[in-house]
Amino acid sequence: MNGDCKSVISYQLSVISYQLEKARVFINLSSHIFHSLILSPVS
């Protein structure tokens, strides 16, 4: 039972860290696009 609980917790942690990594990549991409739009000359 204790082993099951540990595996469930480690699975949850891996899912959370995966979601955080995706969010971090998305934020980096968004900020890059945002800066490109700001820095590009407005026509």
TORMARMI-209664 format. One record per residue: residue number from 1; chain; y, z, x of N, C-alpha, C in turn. Coordinates in nm, 4 decimals, m for minus. Layout:
<pts>
NUM | A | Y | Z | X | Y | Z | X | Y | Z | X
...
</pts>
This chain:
<pts>
1 | A | m0.1201 | 0.0000 | 0.0837 | 0.0000 | 0.0000 | 0.0000 | 0.1250 | 0.0000 | 0.0871
2 | A | 0.1251 | 0.0861 | 0.1904 | 0.2400 | 0.0930 | 0.2799 | 0.2606 | m0.0392 | 0.3530
3 | A | 0.1491 | m0.1028 | 0.3937 | 0.1582 | m0.2319 | 0.4612 | 0.2186 | m0.3374 | 0.3701
4 | A | 0.1779 | m0.3362 | 0.2435 | 0.2331 | m0.4296 | 0.1452 | 0.3837 | m0.4125 | 0.1332
5 | A | 0.4257 | m0.2866 | 0.1237 | 0.5679 | m0.2562 | 0.1087 | 0.6455 | m0.3096 | 0.2284
6 | A | 0.5906 | m0.2885 | 0.3491 | 0.6584 | m0.3364 | 0.4698 | 0.6694 | m0.4884 | 0.4708
7 | A | 0.5626 | m0.5566 | 0.4298 | 0.5663 | m0.7029 | 0.4319 | 0.6660 | m0.7561 | 0.3297
8 | A | 0.6754 | m0.6893 | 0.2154 | 0.7723 | m0.7304 | 0.1134 | 0.9141 | m0.7127 | 0.1656
9 | A | 0.9394 | m0.5985 | 0.2308 | 1.0727 | m0.5718 | 0.2857 | 1.1074 | m0.6735 | 0.3940
10 | A | 1.0135 | m0.7027 | 0.4833 | 1.0432 | m0.7980 | 0.5900 | 1.0652 | m0.9379 | 0.5332
11 | A | 0.9926 | m0.9706 | 0.4260 | 1.0136 | m1.0997 | 0.3597 | 1.1536 | m1.1061 | 0.3001
12 | A | 1.1945 | m0.9997 | 0.2319 | 1.3287 | m0.9946 | 0.1734 | 1.4350 | m1.0092 | 0.2821
13 | A | 1.4156 | m0.9407 | 0.3945 | 1.5122 | m0.9488 | 0.5041 | 1.5206 | m1.0901 | 0.5602
14 | A | 1.4063 | m1.1574 | 0.5722 | 1.4092 | m1.2934 | 0.6257 | 1.4797 | m1.3876 | 0.5289
15 | A | 1.4587 | m1.3672 | 0.3989 | 1.5274 | m1.4488 | 0.2982 | 1.6778 | m1.4252 | 0.3052
16 | A | 1.7177 | m1.2984 | 0.3158 | 1.8601 | m1.2646 | 0.3241 | 1.9231 | m1.3255 | 0.4489
17 | A | 1.8556 | m1.3146 | 0.5625 | 1.9133 | m1.3684 | 0.6855 | 1.9229 | m1.5205 | 0.6786
18 | A | 1.8252 | m1.5845 | 0.6119 | 1.8307 | m1.7299 | 0.5931 | 1.9511 | m1.7680 | 0.5070
19 | A | 1.9722 | m1.6936 | 0.3985 | 2.0869 | m1.7199 | 0.3111 | 2.2179 | m1.6999 | 0.3863
20 | A | 2.2253 | m1.5945 | 0.4685 | 2.3467 | m1.5684 | 0.5461 | 2.3734 | m1.6814 | 0.6445
21 | A | 2.2676 | m1.7319 | 0.7068 | 2.2826 | m1.8418 | 0.8020 | 2.3354 | m1.9661 | 0.7312
22 | A | 2.2802 | m1.9964 | 0.6124 | 2.3291 | m2.1116 | 0.5362 | 2.4752 | m2.0926 | 0.4982
23 | A | 2.5101 | m1.9714 | 0.4560 | 2.6484 | m1.9428 | 0.4173 | 2.7414 | m1.9596 | 0.5370
24 | A | 2.6977 | m1.9127 | 0.6551 | 2.7800 | m1.9227 | 0.7752 | 2.8046 | m2.0698 | 0.8115
25 | A | 2.6999 | m2.1507 | 0.8057 | 2.7134 | m2.2938 | 0.8348 | 2.8086 | m2.3590 | 0.7351
26 | A | 2.7942 | m2.3245 | 0.6072 | 2.8799 | m2.3806 | 0.5031 | 3.0261 | m2.3426 | 0.5255
27 | A | 3.0503 | m2.2165 | 0.5613 | 3.1871 | m2.1700 | 0.5865 | 3.2463 | m2.2413 | 0.7080
28 | A | 3.1678 | m2.2560 | 0.8145 | 3.2159 | m2.3268 | 0.9331 | 3.2526 | m2.4704 | 0.8982
29 | A | 3.1663 | m2.5366 | 0.8216 | 3.1903 | m2.6747 | 0.7819 | 3.3157 | m2.6849 | 0.6960
30 | A | 3.3282 | m2.5944 | 0.5994 | 3.4447 | m2.5946 | 0.5109 | 3.5733 | m2.5741 | 0.5894
31 | A | 3.5726 | m2.4800 | 0.6822 | 3.6938 | m2.4524 | 0.7580 | 3.7265 | m2.5697 | 0.8494
32 | A | 3.6244 | m2.6371 | 0.9013 | 3.6466 | m2.7556 | 0.9845 | 3.7125 | m2.8659 | 0.9020
33 | A | 3.6595 | m2.8904 | 0.7824 | 3.7161 | m2.9919 | 0.6928 | 3.8584 | m2.9543 | 0.6535
34 | A | 3.8784 | m2.8264 | 0.6229 | 4.0104 | m2.7773 | 0.5845 | 4.1116 | m2.8018 | 0.6959
35 | A | 4.0741 | m2.7679 | 0.8206 | 4.1644 | m2.7893 | 0.9330 | 4.1898 | m2.9376 | 0.9561
36 | A | 4.0877 | m3.0192 | 0.9370 | 4.1054 | m3.1637 | 0.9527 | 4.2069 | m3.2157 | 0.8516
37 | A | 4.1973 | m3.1670 | 0.7279 | 4.2904 | m3.2099 | 0.6235 | 4.4322 | m3.1633 | 0.6548
38 | A | 4.4444 | m3.0396 | 0.7018 | 4.5765 | m2.9842 | 0.7330 | 4.6391 | m3.0581 | 0.8512
39 | A | 4.5578 | m3.0833 | 0.9542 | 4.6108 | m3.1432 | 1.0765 | 4.6307 | m3.2938 | 1.0664
40 | A | 4.5610 | m3.3578 | 0.9725 | 4.5757 | m3.5030 | 0.9616 | 4.7130 | m3.5370 | 0.9039
41 | A | 4.7744 | m3.6450 | 0.9513 | 4.9064 | m3.6831 | 0.9011 | 4.9005 | m3.7187 | 0.7529
42 | A | 4.9938 | m3.6676 | 0.6778 | 4.9971 | m3.6956 | 0.5343 | 5.0636 | m3.8304 | 0.5131
43 | A | 4.9932 | m3.9202 | 0.4451 | 5.0489 | m4.0542 | 0.4274 | 5.1326 | m4.0618 | 0.3013
</pts>
